[in-house]
Amino acid sequence: MKKFNLIMFTLVSMFIFTLSVQAADVQKEQEFVTAIENGENIKVVSDFEVTENILLSKKIVLDLNNHTITFTNQKYLKIVGGNLEITGTGTMVEKTPYYSPIILKGSVNKEDTNYSTLTVGENVTLKGWAGIFIDSVNGENKIKDSYGVTVNVYGTLVGLNDTTGALGAGIYENGSISHVENAPIINIYKSAKINATGDGIYAAGYGVWNIEGATIEGNTGIEIRAGILTINGATIIGNGIPVSASPNGSG
């Protein structure tokens, strides 16, 4: 009986593991949208363009599988109440840089932890005006909040000039995010590489930034206006000409 139970446990465990790693093969936009709406894990099998904004509100693993997903003008993948892990080798890029290929918005409920989460794998590249854009939402009395955002970066983020010539950022956090409790948490790991025409990191809003050994380079390496910044063994390079800046309302 014990031997039988052990065999059954092994078979059930193998079945559950098989189910957990299954992914939908995706080679065009509509298949991509449908898989996200259904909460399916995704394996990209061909390069394709995205021509509409897509909302991700479920837990999904996206394997880029040596391919590129290109977002057309001002289109992006928006994570609100979802969890996205990007794996494999590949790129998600804005065809015409303006926002970012991925935007995260948190919750208006301060109790919602890990509400919107993003993990960027070591061989993944995100490229746009911002590699990642952390935005706010209208909470009570139209106060802008973004509770429960978590970002983990192991890969490469590239910030490019937009169509007006505005300098890009590797990671951009909206300056209207001001709550200290359950603020966005951004973890940047040793394998991460961030490069931007403007700020490598633009931390305008309140956030908790943990940087472990990453390489960050831009016109300014890091600009922080609110929050907590912890750096351990990172390489941070600013290529701009030193200037004296005046305060403004951004952050």
LOKOL-241865 format. One record per atom (N, C-alpha, C): residue number from 1; residue in one letter; x, z, y. Coordinates in nm, 3 decimals, padded with zeros to 5 digits. Layout:
BEGIN
  pado  dokol       xx       zz       yy
   NUM      A        X        Z        Y
...
//
This chain:
BEGIN
  pado  dokol       xx       zz       yy
     1      M   00.083   00.000  -00.120
     1      M   00.000   00.000   00.000
     1      M   00.087   00.000   00.126
     2      K   00.196   00.080   00.123
     2      K   00.283   00.085   00.238
     2      K   00.349  -00.051   00.262
     3      K   00.390  -00.115   00.149
     3      K   00.454  -00.246   00.159
     3      K   00.356  -00.348   00.214
     4      F   00.231  -00.343   00.168
     4      F   00.127  -00.435   00.215
     4      F   00.103  -00.416   00.364
     5      N   00.094  -00.290   00.407
     5      N   00.072  -00.262   00.548
     5      N   00.187  -00.313   00.634
     6      L   00.309  -00.300   00.581
     6      L   00.425  -00.347   00.655
     6      L   00.421  -00.498   00.671
     7      I   00.383  -00.570   00.562
     7      I   00.373  -00.716   00.569
     7      I   00.267  -00.758   00.669
     8      M   00.151  -00.690   00.665
     8      M   00.042  -00.723   00.757
     8      M   00.085  -00.698   00.901
     9      F   00.154  -00.587   00.925
     9      F   00.200  -00.555   01.061
     9      F   00.297  -00.662   01.111
    10      T   00.386  -00.707   01.023
    10      T   00.482  -00.809   01.061
    10      T   00.413  -00.941   01.095
    11      L   00.315  -00.981   01.011
    11      L   00.243  -01.105   01.036
    11      L   00.165  -01.099   01.166
    12      V   00.097  -00.985   01.191
    12      V   00.020  -00.969   01.314
    12      V   00.112  -00.972   01.435
    13      S   00.228  -00.906   01.424
    13      S   00.323  -00.904   01.535
    13      S   00.374  -01.043   01.566
    14      M   00.403  -01.122   01.459
    14      M   00.449  -01.259   01.478
    14      M   00.341  -01.343   01.544
    15      F   00.215  -01.321   01.505
    15      F   00.102  -01.396   01.562
    15      F   00.086  -01.365   01.709
    16      I   00.095  -01.236   01.746
    16      I   00.082  -01.195   01.885
    16      I   00.196  -01.254   01.968
    17      F   00.320  -01.250   01.913
    17      F   00.434  -01.306   01.985
    17      F   00.417  -01.455   02.008
    18      T   00.368  -01.525   01.906
    18      T   00.345  -01.669   01.920
    18      T   00.246  -01.699   02.031
    19      L   00.137  -01.620   02.033
    19      L   00.038  -01.639   02.138
    19      L   00.097  -01.614   02.275
    20      S   00.185  -01.514   02.288
    20      S   00.236  -01.474   02.418
    20      S   00.330  -01.578   02.479
    21      V   00.392  -01.665   02.397
    21      V   00.487  -01.760   02.450
    21      V   00.429  -01.902   02.458
    22      Q   00.305  -01.921   02.416
    22      Q   00.244  -02.052   02.426
    22      Q   00.227  -02.092   02.572
    23      A   00.245  -02.219   02.599
    23      A   00.231  -02.268   02.735
    23      A   00.169  -02.406   02.733
    24      A   00.095  -02.437   02.840
    24      A   00.035  -02.569   02.854
    24      A   00.139  -02.666   02.908
    25      D   00.154  -02.782   02.841
    25      D   00.242  -02.887   02.893
    25      D   00.174  -02.955   03.011
    26      V   00.245  -02.960   03.123
    26      V   00.188  -03.013   03.247
    26      V   00.277  -03.125   03.300
    27      Q   00.217  -03.241   03.329
    27      Q   00.295  -03.352   03.380
    27      Q   00.238  -03.412   03.508
    28      K   00.124  -03.359   03.557
    28      K   00.068  -03.409   03.682
    28      K  -00.011  -03.300   03.751
    29      E  -00.048  -03.327   03.876
    29      E  -00.106  -03.225   03.963
    29      E  -00.232  -03.161   03.905
    30      Q  -00.328  -03.241   03.861
    30      Q  -00.454  -03.185   03.817
    30      Q  -00.437  -03.093   03.696
    31      E  -00.346  -03.127   03.608
    31      E  -00.318  -03.040   03.494
    31      E  -00.257  -02.908   03.541
    32      F  -00.174  -02.916   03.643
    32      F  -00.112  -02.797   03.703
    32      F  -00.218  -02.706   03.763
    33      V  -00.308  -02.764   03.842
    33      V  -00.415  -02.687   03.907
    33      V  -00.505  -02.622   03.802
    34      T  -00.544  -02.697   03.701
    34      T  -00.633  -02.645   03.597
    34      T  -00.569  -02.531   03.520
    35      A  -00.442  -02.545   03.486
    35      A  -00.372  -02.440   03.412
    35      A  -00.364  -02.312   03.494
    36      I  -00.338  -02.324   03.624
    36      I  -00.333  -02.206   03.711
    36      I  -00.469  -02.140   03.722
    37      E  -00.573  -02.221   03.740
    37      E  -00.709  -02.166   03.748
    37      E  -00.748  -02.093   03.620
    38      N  -00.700  -02.141   03.506
    38      N  -00.733  -02.081   03.377
    38      N  -00.640  -01.966   03.339
    39      G  -00.537  -01.943   03.419
    39      G  -00.443  -01.837   03.389
    39      G  -00.353  -01.867   03.271
    40      E  -00.322  -01.995   03.249
    40      E  -00.237  -02.035   03.137
    40      E  -00.090  -02.035   03.178
    41      N  -00.001  -01.998   03.086
    41      N   00.140  -02.022   03.107
    41      N   00.165  -02.172   03.108
    42      I   00.269  -02.215   03.183
    42      I   00.288  -02.358   03.208
    42      I   00.431  -02.400   03.174
    43      K   00.443  -02.514   03.108
    43      K   00.572  -02.579   03.087
    43      K   00.564  -02.718   03.151
    44      V   00.646  -02.740   03.252
    44      V   00.645  -02.868   03.323
    44      V   00.721  -02.971   03.240
    45      V   00.660  -03.087   03.217
    45      V   00.723  -03.190   03.135
    45      V   00.751  -03.318   03.213
    46      S   00.723  -03.317   03.344
    46      S   00.751  -03.434   03.427
    46      S   00.752  -03.391   03.574
    47      D   00.829  -03.460   03.657
    47      D   00.821  -03.436   03.801
    47      D   00.684  -03.481   03.853
    48      F   00.630  -03.407   03.951
    48      F   00.504  -03.451   04.012
    48      F   00.491  -03.390   04.151
    49      E   00.395  -03.445   04.230
    49      E   00.367  -03.395   04.364
    49      E   00.237  -03.316   04.364
    50      V   00.230  -03.217   04.454
    50      V   00.108  -03.139   04.476
    50      V   00.055  -03.173   04.615
    51      T  -00.072  -03.212   04.622
    51      T  -00.130  -03.260   04.747
    51      T  -00.241  -03.169   04.800
    52      E  -00.255  -03.050   04.741
    52      E  -00.356  -02.954   04.788
    52      E  -00.299  -02.814   04.777
    53      N  -00.356  -02.721   04.855
    53      N  -00.315  -02.582   04.845
    53      N  -00.376  -02.521   04.718
    54      I  -00.296  -02.443   04.648
    54      I  -00.337  -02.386   04.519
    54      I  -00.331  -02.234   04.527
    55      L  -00.438  -02.168   04.485
    55      L  -00.444  -02.023   04.481
    55      L  -00.411  -01.974   04.341
    56      L  -00.315  -01.882   04.332
    56      L  -00.281  -01.819   04.205
    56      L  -00.321  -01.672   04.212
    57      S  -00.416  -01.632   04.126
    57      S  -00.465  -01.495   04.127
    57      S  -00.457  -01.430   03.989
    58      K  -00.383  -01.494   03.898
    58      K  -00.369  -01.442   03.762
    58      K  -00.221  -01.429   03.727
    59      K  -00.193  -01.381   03.607
    59      K  -00.054  -01.364   03.562
    59      K  -00.012  -01.489   03.486
    60      I   00.094  -01.554   03.536
    60      I   00.137  -01.682   03.480
    60      I   00.289  -01.689   03.475
    61      V   00.341  -01.745   03.366
    61      V   00.482  -01.781   03.355
    61      V   00.493  -01.932   03.370
    62      L   00.575  -01.977   03.464
    62      L   00.593  -02.119   03.492
    62      L   00.735  -02.159   03.455
    63      D   00.750  -02.241   03.351
    63      D   00.879  -02.292   03.307
    63      D   00.899  -02.431   03.369
    64      L   00.994  -02.443   03.461
    64      L   01.016  -02.571   03.528
    64      L   01.082  -02.673   03.436
    65      N   01.154  -02.627   03.335
    65      N   01.199  -02.716   03.227
    65      N   01.274  -02.839   03.280
    66      N   01.367  -02.816   03.375
    66      N   01.451  -02.924   03.430
    66      N   01.373  -03.027   03.512
    67      H   01.267  -02.982   03.578
    67      H   01.187  -03.074   03.659
    67      H   01.166  -03.020   03.800
    68      T   01.107  -03.105   03.884
    68      T   01.083  -03.072   04.025
    68      T   00.934  -03.085   04.057
    69      I   00.881  -02.983   04.124
    69      I   00.744  -02.990   04.178
    69      I   00.758  -03.002   04.330
    70      T   00.702  -03.110   04.386
    70      T   00.713  -03.136   04.529
    70      T   00.578  -03.115   04.596
    71      F   00.577  -03.036   04.703
    71      F   00.454  -03.010   04.778
    71      F   00.453  -03.099   04.902
    72      T   00.344  -03.174   04.921
    72      T   00.334  -03.263   05.036
    72      T   00.305  -03.183   05.162
    73      N   00.289  -03.250   05.275
    73      N   00.284  -03.188   05.407
    73      N   00.189  -03.068   05.416
    74      Q   00.245  -02.949   05.443
    74      Q   00.172  -02.824   05.464
    74      Q   00.089  -02.781   05.343
    75      K   00.131  -02.819   05.224
    75      K   00.067  -02.774   05.101
    75      K   00.161  -02.677   05.030
    76      Y   00.101  -02.582   04.957
    76      Y   00.182  -02.477   04.897
    76      Y   00.105  -02.407   04.786
    77      L   00.176  -02.327   04.710
    77      L   00.116  -02.238   04.610
    77      L   00.106  -02.101   04.672
    78      K  -00.017  -02.047   04.681
    78      K  -00.040  -01.917   04.745
    78      K  -00.074  -01.813   04.639
    79      I   00.005  -01.705   04.635
    79      I  -00.018  -01.596   04.540
    79      I  -00.094  -01.485   04.611
    80      V  -00.216  -01.459   04.566
    80      V  -00.298  -01.349   04.619
    80      V  -00.360  -01.277   04.500
    81      G  -00.312  -01.158   04.470
    81      G  -00.364  -01.084   04.356
    81      G  -00.318  -01.142   04.224
    82      G  -00.205  -01.210   04.223
    82      G  -00.153  -01.271   04.100
    82      G  -00.008  -01.235   04.076
    83      N   00.042  -01.277   03.961
    83      N   00.179  -01.250   03.920
    83      N   00.238  -01.380   03.867
    84      L   00.342  -01.430   03.935
    84      L   00.406  -01.554   03.894
    84      L   00.552  -01.529   03.862
    85      E   00.592  -01.568   03.741
    85      E   00.733  -01.565   03.702
    85      E   00.777  -01.709   03.679
    86      I   00.879  -01.754   03.754
    86      I   00.928  -01.890   03.742
    86      I   01.057  -01.887   03.661
    87      T   01.059  -01.963   03.551
    87      T   01.173  -01.961   03.460
    87      T   01.229  -02.103   03.443
    88      G   01.330  -02.114   03.355
    88      G   01.390  -02.243   03.328
    88      G   01.479  -02.288   03.443
    89      T   01.513  -02.416   03.441
    89      T   01.593  -02.477   03.547
    89      T   01.505  -02.580   03.618
    90      G   01.504  -02.575   03.751
    90      G   01.423  -02.671   03.825
    90      G   01.403  -02.630   03.969
    91      T   01.322  -02.710   04.040
    91      T   01.306  -02.694   04.185
    91      T   01.160  -02.705   04.224
    92      M   01.120  -02.621   04.320
    92      M   00.992  -02.635   04.388
    92      M   01.026  -02.653   04.536
    93      V   00.977  -02.763   04.596
    93      V   01.026  -02.801   04.728
    93      V   00.914  -02.857   04.815
    94      E   00.922  -02.830   04.946
    94      E   00.834  -02.894   05.043
    94      E   00.889  -03.033   05.077
    95      K   00.807  -03.132   05.063
    95      K   00.849  -03.268   05.097
    95      K   00.877  -03.280   05.246
    96      T   00.791  -03.218   05.327
    96      T   00.810  -03.211   05.472
    96      T   00.810  -03.063   05.510
    97      P   00.926  -03.002   05.528
    97      P   00.932  -02.857   05.550
    97      P   00.844  -02.811   05.666
    98      Y   00.759  -02.710   05.640
    98      Y   00.674  -02.655   05.745
    98      Y   00.642  -02.508   05.718
    99      Y   00.604  -02.474   05.594
    99      Y   00.579  -02.335   05.556
    99      Y   00.678  -02.293   05.449
   100      S   00.641  -02.315   05.324
   100      S   00.721  -02.277   05.207
   100      S   00.650  -02.332   05.085
   101      P   00.722  -02.358   04.976
   101      P   00.650  -02.395   04.854
   101      P   00.566  -02.281   04.798
   102      I   00.605  -02.154   04.830
   102      I   00.531  -02.038   04.779
   102      I   00.507  -01.938   04.891
   103      I   00.380  -01.903   04.911
   103      I   00.340  -01.801   05.008
   103      I   00.275  -01.685   04.931
   104      L   00.313  -01.561   04.965
   104      L   00.250  -01.444   04.905
   104      L   00.171  -01.369   05.012
   105      K   00.051  -01.326   04.975
   105      K  -00.028  -01.237   05.060
   105      K  -00.066  -01.115   04.978
   106      G  -00.055  -00.998   05.039
   106      G  -00.089  -00.875   04.970
   106      G  -00.237  -00.841   04.982
   107      S  -00.268  -00.716   04.955
   107      S  -00.405  -00.666   04.956
   107      S  -00.436  -00.593   05.087
   108      V  -00.565  -00.580   05.118
   108      V  -00.607  -00.495   05.230
   108      V  -00.627  -00.351   05.184
   109      N  -00.617  -00.327   05.054
   109      N  -00.634  -00.194   04.996
   109      N  -00.498  -00.131   04.973
   110      K  -00.469  -00.022   05.043
   110      K  -00.337   00.040   05.035
   110      K  -00.305   00.097   04.897
   111      E  -00.405   00.110   04.809
   111      E  -00.383   00.163   04.675
   111      E  -00.338   00.054   04.577
   112      D  -00.344  -00.071   04.616
   112      D  -00.311  -00.182   04.526
   112      D  -00.160  -00.205   04.520
   113      T  -00.095  -00.149   04.418
   113      T   00.047  -00.173   04.398
   113      T   00.067  -00.294   04.306
   114      N   00.179  -00.362   04.324
   114      N   00.208  -00.484   04.245
   114      N   00.088  -00.579   04.245
   115      Y   00.030  -00.596   04.360
   115      Y  -00.090  -00.678   04.374
   115      Y  -00.055  -00.826   04.369
   116      S   00.046  -00.865   04.446
   116      S   00.094  -01.003   04.445
   116      S   00.244  -00.999   04.416
   117      T   00.285  -01.057   04.304
   117      T   00.426  -01.047   04.265
   117      T   00.483  -01.185   04.232
   118      L   00.612  -01.199   04.261
   118      L   00.683  -01.324   04.233
   118      L   00.821  -01.292   04.181
   119      T   00.859  -01.355   04.069
   119      T   00.995  -01.344   04.017
   119      T   01.054  -01.484   04.007
   120      V   01.168  -01.504   04.072
   120      V   01.235  -01.635   04.076
   120      V   01.357  -01.627   03.985
   121      G   01.355  -01.703   03.876
   121      G   01.461  -01.700   03.777
   121      G   01.594  -01.752   03.828
   122      E   01.700  -01.722   03.754
   122      E   01.837  -01.749   03.799
   122      E   01.864  -01.897   03.824
   123      N   01.803  -01.987   03.749
   123      N   01.829  -02.130   03.762
   123      N   01.718  -02.204   03.836
   124      V   01.639  -02.129   03.910
   124      V   01.527  -02.185   03.987
   124      V   01.566  -02.197   04.134
   125      T   01.529  -02.308   04.197
   125      T   01.551  -02.328   04.341
   125      T   01.418  -02.346   04.411
   126      L   01.396  -02.270   04.518
   126      L   01.279  -02.285   04.606
   126      L   01.330  -02.332   04.741
   127      K   01.273  -02.442   04.790
   127      K   01.328  -02.506   04.910
   127      K   01.215  -02.548   05.003
   128      G   01.222  -02.504   05.130
   128      G   01.124  -02.543   05.229
   128      G   01.167  -02.492   05.365
   129      W   01.074  -02.489   05.463
   129      W   01.110  -02.424   05.590
   129      W   01.152  -02.282   05.561
   130      A   01.079  -02.217   05.470
   130      A   01.123  -02.091   05.411
   130      A   01.123  -02.108   05.260
   131      G   01.223  -02.051   05.194
   131      G   01.221  -02.054   05.048
   131      G   01.102  -01.976   04.995
   132      I   01.079  -01.858   05.053
   132      I   00.962  -01.774   05.022
   132      I   00.904  -01.724   05.153
   133      F   00.771  -01.723   05.163
   133      F   00.701  -01.680   05.284
   133      F   00.609  -01.564   05.247
   134      I   00.632  -01.445   05.304
   134      I   00.546  -01.329   05.282
   134      I   00.455  -01.316   05.402
   135      D   00.326  -01.334   05.380
   135      D   00.230  -01.339   05.491
   135      D   00.140  -01.216   05.488
   136      S   00.058  -01.203   05.591
   136      S  -00.033  -01.089   05.605
   136      S  -00.178  -01.135   05.590
   137      V  -00.267  -01.037   05.576
   137      V  -00.411  -01.064   05.570
   137      V  -00.481  -00.971   05.668
   138      N  -00.602  -01.007   05.707
   138      N  -00.678  -00.924   05.800
   138      N  -00.744  -00.808   05.727
   139      G  -00.702  -00.685   05.759
   139      G  -00.763  -00.567   05.701
   139      G  -00.872  -00.511   05.790
   140      E  -00.892  -00.378   05.784
   140      E  -00.996  -00.315   05.865
   140      E  -00.965  -00.333   06.013
   141      N  -01.070  -00.359   06.091
   141      N  -01.057  -00.378   06.236
   141      N  -00.956  -00.489   06.269
   142      K  -00.944  -00.584   06.176
   142      K  -00.856  -00.700   06.192
   142      K  -00.709  -00.662   06.202
   143      I  -00.674  -00.542   06.156
   143      I  -00.533  -00.505   06.146
   143      I  -00.472  -00.581   06.030
   144      K  -00.360  -00.642   06.054
   144      K  -00.300  -00.727   05.952
   144      K  -00.219  -00.643   05.853
   145      D  -00.254  -00.654   05.726
   145      D  -00.190  -00.578   05.620
   145      D  -00.132  -00.674   05.515
   146      S  -00.055  -00.617   05.424
   146      S  -00.009  -00.694   05.309
   146      S   00.043  -00.594   05.205
   147      Y  -00.051  -00.514   05.150
   147      Y  -00.016  -00.409   05.056
   147      Y   00.016  -00.467   04.918
   148      G   00.116  -00.407   04.853
   148      G   00.141  -00.436   04.712
   148      G   00.210  -00.567   04.682
   149      V   00.295  -00.615   04.773
   149      V   00.373  -00.736   04.748
   149      V   00.508  -00.697   04.687
   150      T   00.546  -00.764   04.577
   150      T   00.678  -00.743   04.517
   150      T   00.741  -00.878   04.488
   151      V   00.865  -00.895   04.534
   151      V   00.939  -01.019   04.512
   151      V   01.073  -00.986   04.446
   152      N   01.104  -01.057   04.336
   152      N   01.232  -01.041   04.267
   152      N   01.302  -01.176   04.268
   153      V   01.422  -01.181   04.327
   153      V   01.494  -01.308   04.340
   153      V   01.624  -01.303   04.262
   154      Y   01.634  -01.390   04.162
   154      Y   01.758  -01.410   04.086
   154      Y   01.816  -01.549   04.112
   155      G   01.737  -01.637   04.170
   155      G   01.774  -01.777   04.184
   155      G   01.818  -01.814   04.324
   156      T   01.791  -01.940   04.363
   156      T   01.839  -01.998   04.489
   156      T   01.721  -02.024   04.583
   157      L   01.737  -01.983   04.709
   157      L   01.638  -02.008   04.813
   157      L   01.705  -02.084   04.926
   158      V   01.638  -02.191   04.973
   158      V   01.694  -02.275   05.078
   158      V   01.593  -02.288   05.191
   159      G   01.634  -02.253   05.312
   159      G   01.550  -02.267   05.430
   159      G   01.596  -02.383   05.516
   160      L   01.505  -02.477   05.547
   160      L   01.538  -02.600   05.618
   160      L   01.465  -02.607   05.752
   161      N   01.516  -02.687   05.844
   161      N   01.445  -02.711   05.970
   161      N   01.309  -02.775   05.942
   162      D   01.208  -02.733   06.019
   162      D   01.076  -02.794   06.002
   162      D   01.064  -02.921   06.086
   163      T   00.944  -02.976   06.092
   163      T   00.924  -03.105   06.159
   163      T   00.948  -03.097   06.310
   164      T   00.943  -02.975   06.368
   164      T   00.969  -02.958   06.512
   164      T   01.114  -02.926   06.541
   165      G   01.193  -02.909   06.434
   165      G   01.332  -02.872   06.451
   165      G   01.357  -02.722   06.445
   166      A   01.251  -02.643   06.424
   166      A   01.266  -02.498   06.415
   166      A   01.352  -02.462   06.294
   167      L   01.447  -02.371   06.313
   167      L   01.539  -02.334   06.207
   167      L   01.466  -02.261   06.094
   168      G   01.505  -02.290   05.972
   168      G   01.439  -02.232   05.855
   168      G   01.499  -02.099   05.815
   169      A   01.431  -02.032   05.720
   169      A   01.476  -01.902   05.668
   169      A   01.470  -01.904   05.516
   170      G   01.566  -01.837   05.453
   170      G   01.561  -01.825   05.307
   170      G   01.438  -01.748   05.264
   171      I   01.415  -01.631   05.326
   171      I   01.293  -01.553   05.306
   171      I   01.240  -01.516   05.444
   172      Y   01.110  -01.537   05.464
   172      Y   01.045  -01.505   05.591
   172      Y   00.936  -01.402   05.564
   173      E   00.937  -01.292   05.639
   173      E   00.828  -01.194   05.631
   173      E   00.757  -01.186   05.765
   174      N   00.627  -01.205   05.764
   174      N   00.546  -01.206   05.886
   174      N   00.563  -01.075   05.965
   175      G   00.587  -01.088   06.095
   175      G   00.612  -00.972   06.180
   175      G   00.492  -00.883   06.204
   176      S   00.372  -00.926   06.168
   176      S   00.254  -00.842   06.190
   176      S   00.236  -00.737   06.080
   177      I   00.316  -00.743   05.974
   177      I   00.308  -00.643   05.867
   177      I   00.380  -00.517   05.914
   178      S   00.305  -00.411   05.939
   178      S   00.364  -00.292   05.999
   178      S   00.344  -00.164   05.919
   179      H   00.265  -00.167   05.811
   179      H   00.238  -00.044   05.737
   179      H   00.361  -00.005   05.655
   180      V   00.389   00.126   05.655
   180      V   00.504   00.180   05.581
   180      V   00.465   00.209   05.436
   181      E   00.345   00.261   05.418
   181      E   00.298   00.292   05.282
   181      E   00.272   00.164   05.204
   182      N   00.326   00.157   05.081
   182      N   00.305   00.042   04.993
   182      N   00.339  -00.090   05.063
   183      A   00.449  -00.086   05.138
   183      A   00.496  -00.206   05.207
   183      A   00.555  -00.305   05.107
   184      P   00.569  -00.432   05.146
   184      P   00.633  -00.529   05.058
   184      P   00.772  -00.484   05.015
   185      I   00.801  -00.506   04.887
   185      I   00.932  -00.474   04.830
   185      I   00.999  -00.604   04.788
   186      I   01.121  -00.625   04.835
   186      I   01.194  -00.747   04.804
   186      I   01.326  -00.708   04.739
   187      N   01.343  -00.746   04.613
   187      N   01.465  -00.717   04.538
   187      N   01.543  -00.847   04.520
   188      I   01.668  -00.847   04.568
   188      I   01.752  -00.967   04.561
   188      I   01.875  -00.932   04.478
   189      Y   01.894  -01.002   04.367
   189      Y   01.994  -00.963   04.268
   189      Y   02.123  -01.044   04.278
   190      K   02.223  -01.003   04.201
   190      K   02.359  -01.056   04.210
   190      K   02.365  -01.207   04.196
   191      S   02.285  -01.265   04.110
   191      S   02.290  -01.410   04.087
   191      S   02.224  -01.490   04.198
   192      A   02.155  -01.423   04.290
   192      A   02.079  -01.493   04.394
   192      A   02.172  -01.558   04.497
   193      K   02.131  -01.676   04.543
   193      K   02.200  -01.748   04.650
   193      K   02.096  -01.791   04.752
   194      I   02.115  -01.748   04.875
   194      I   02.021  -01.780   04.982
   194      I   02.098  -01.850   05.094
   195      N   02.047  -01.967   05.134
   195      N   02.113  -02.045   05.238
   195      N   02.007  -02.102   05.331
   196      A   02.028  -02.090   05.461
   196      A   01.927  -02.136   05.556
   196      A   01.992  -02.189   05.682
   197      T   01.920  -02.279   05.751
   197      T   01.966  -02.329   05.879
   197      T   01.952  -02.224   05.987
   198      G   01.857  -02.131   05.969
   198      G   01.837  -02.021   06.062
   198      G   01.883  -01.890   06.000
   199      D   01.788  -01.797   05.980
   199      D   01.819  -01.669   05.919
   199      D   01.815  -01.680   05.768
   200      G   01.922  -01.630   05.703
   200      G   01.915  -01.619   05.557
   200      G   01.793  -01.537   05.518
   201      I   01.778  -01.422   05.581
   201      I   01.658  -01.338   05.567
   201      I   01.605  -01.308   05.706
   202      Y   01.476  -01.333   05.726
   202      Y   01.411  -01.295   05.852
   202      Y   01.306  -01.190   05.820
   203      A   01.344  -01.064   05.839
   203      A   01.258  -00.950   05.805
   203      A   01.190  -00.901   05.932
   204      A   01.093  -00.978   05.979
   204      A   01.024  -00.942   06.103
   204      A   00.927  -00.826   06.082
   205      G   00.853  -00.828   05.969
   205      G   00.759  -00.721   05.939
   205      G   00.826  -00.609   05.861
   206      Y   00.752  -00.499   05.842
   206      Y   00.807  -00.384   05.769
   206      Y   00.813  -00.417   05.620
   207      G   00.930  -00.395   05.561
   207      G   00.948  -00.417   05.419
   207      G   01.060  -00.330   05.366
   208      V   01.070  -00.322   05.235
   208      V   01.179  -00.250   05.170
   208      V   01.266  -00.355   05.100
   209      W   01.387  -00.372   05.149
   209      W   01.478  -00.476   05.102
   209      W   01.592  -00.414   05.024
   210      N   01.606  -00.455   04.898
   210      N   01.713  -00.407   04.811
   210      N   01.798  -00.526   04.770
   211      I   01.922  -00.530   04.819
   211      I   02.010  -00.645   04.794
   211      I   02.129  -00.599   04.710
   212      E   02.141  -00.657   04.592
   212      E   02.245  -00.617   04.497
   212      E   02.338  -00.736   04.468
   213      G   02.446  -00.747   04.546
   213      G   02.551  -00.842   04.514
   213      G   02.519  -00.989   04.536
   214      A   02.413  -01.022   04.609
   214      A   02.375  -01.162   04.633
   214      A   02.466  -01.227   04.736
   215      T   02.455  -01.360   04.749
   215      T   02.522  -01.434   04.855
   215      T   02.417  -01.487   04.951
   216      I   02.428  -01.450   05.079
   216      I   02.328  -01.486   05.179
   216      I   02.400  -01.548   05.297
   217      E   02.359  -01.670   05.335
   217      E   02.429  -01.740   05.443
   217      E   02.327  -01.813   05.531
   218      G   02.351  -01.807   05.661
   218      G   02.265  -01.877   05.755
   218      G   02.328  -01.877   05.893
   219      N   02.256  -01.933   05.991
   219      N   02.300  -01.922   06.129
   219      N   02.317  -01.774   06.164
   220      T   02.221  -01.693   06.117
   220      T   02.233  -01.547   06.112
   220      T   02.211  -01.507   05.967
   221      G   02.296  -01.419   05.915
   221      G   02.281  -01.379   05.775
   221      G   02.149  -01.308   05.751
   222      I   02.127  -01.197   05.824
   222      I   02.003  -01.119   05.812
   222      I   01.958  -01.077   05.951
   223      E   01.830  -01.098   05.980
   223      E   01.770  -01.042   06.101
   223      E   01.655  -00.952   06.057
   224      I   01.667  -00.822   06.086
   224      I   01.564  -00.726   06.047
   224      I   01.510  -00.656   06.171
   225      R   01.378  -00.650   06.181
   225      R   01.313  -00.589   06.297
   225      R   01.235  -00.463   06.259
   226      A   01.210  -00.445   06.130
   226      A   01.139  -00.325   06.084
   226      A   01.165  -00.310   05.935
   227      G   01.166  -00.186   05.886
   227      G   01.178  -00.167   05.743
   227      G   01.305  -00.095   05.701
   228      I   01.331  -00.100   05.572
   228      I   01.446  -00.034   05.511
   228      I   01.531  -00.140   05.441
   229      L   01.659  -00.144   05.472
   229      L   01.749  -00.244   05.416
   229      L   01.864  -00.173   05.345
   230      T   01.878  -00.198   05.215
   230      T   01.987  -00.141   05.135
   230      T   02.069  -00.255   05.078
   231      I   02.199  -00.255   05.107
   231      I   02.288  -00.362   05.061
   231      I   02.399  -00.302   04.978
   232      N   02.421  -00.358   04.858
   232      N   02.526  -00.309   04.770
   232      N   02.609  -00.426   04.719
   233      G   02.727  -00.446   04.776
   233      G   02.821  -00.546   04.726
   233      G   02.784  -00.690   04.750
   234      A   02.701  -00.719   04.847
   234      A   02.660  -00.858   04.875
   234      A   02.759  -00.927   04.968
   235      T   02.754  -01.060   04.969
   235      T   02.829  -01.141   05.065
   235      T   02.729  -01.199   05.164
   236      I   02.743  -01.165   05.292
   236      I   02.648  -01.207   05.394
   236      I   02.726  -01.277   05.505
   237      I   02.690  -01.402   05.532
   237      I   02.765  -01.485   05.626
   237      I   02.672  -01.535   05.735
   238      G   02.712  -01.514   05.860
   238      G   02.643  -01.571   05.975
   238      G   02.731  -01.675   06.040
   239      N   02.684  -01.798   06.053
   239      N   02.765  -01.907   06.106
   239      N   02.739  -01.935   06.253
   240      G   02.647  -01.862   06.314
   240      G   02.610  -01.890   06.452
   240      G   02.710  -01.836   06.552
   241      I   02.696  -01.881   06.676
   241      I   02.780  -01.831   06.786
   241      I   02.721  -01.699   06.834
   242      P   02.802  -01.592   06.844
   242      P   02.748  -01.462   06.888
   242      P   02.682  -01.472   07.025
   243      V   02.563  -01.413   07.037
   243      V   02.488  -01.413   07.163
   243      V   02.425  -01.276   07.182
   244      S   02.383  -01.248   07.306
   244      S   02.303  -01.131   07.335
   244      S   02.157  -01.173   07.339
   245      A   02.074  -01.110   07.252
   245      A   01.933  -01.149   07.241
   245      A   01.844  -01.049   07.311
   246      S   01.734  -01.099   07.364
   246      S   01.634  -01.013   07.427
   246      S   01.519  -00.990   07.331
   247      P   01.457  -00.870   07.332
   247      P   01.344  -00.844   07.243
   247      P   01.228  -00.936   07.272
   248      N   01.148  -00.964   07.168
   248      N   01.026  -01.041   07.188
   248      N   00.917  -00.982   07.098
   249      G   00.802  -01.043   07.099
   249      G   00.688  -00.987   07.027
   249      G   00.683  -01.018   06.879
   250      S   00.785  -01.082   06.825
   250      S   00.781  -01.121   06.684
   250      S   00.837  -01.007   06.598
   251      G   00.751  -00.915   06.558
   251      G   00.797  -00.803   06.477
   251      G   00.795  -00.676   06.558
//
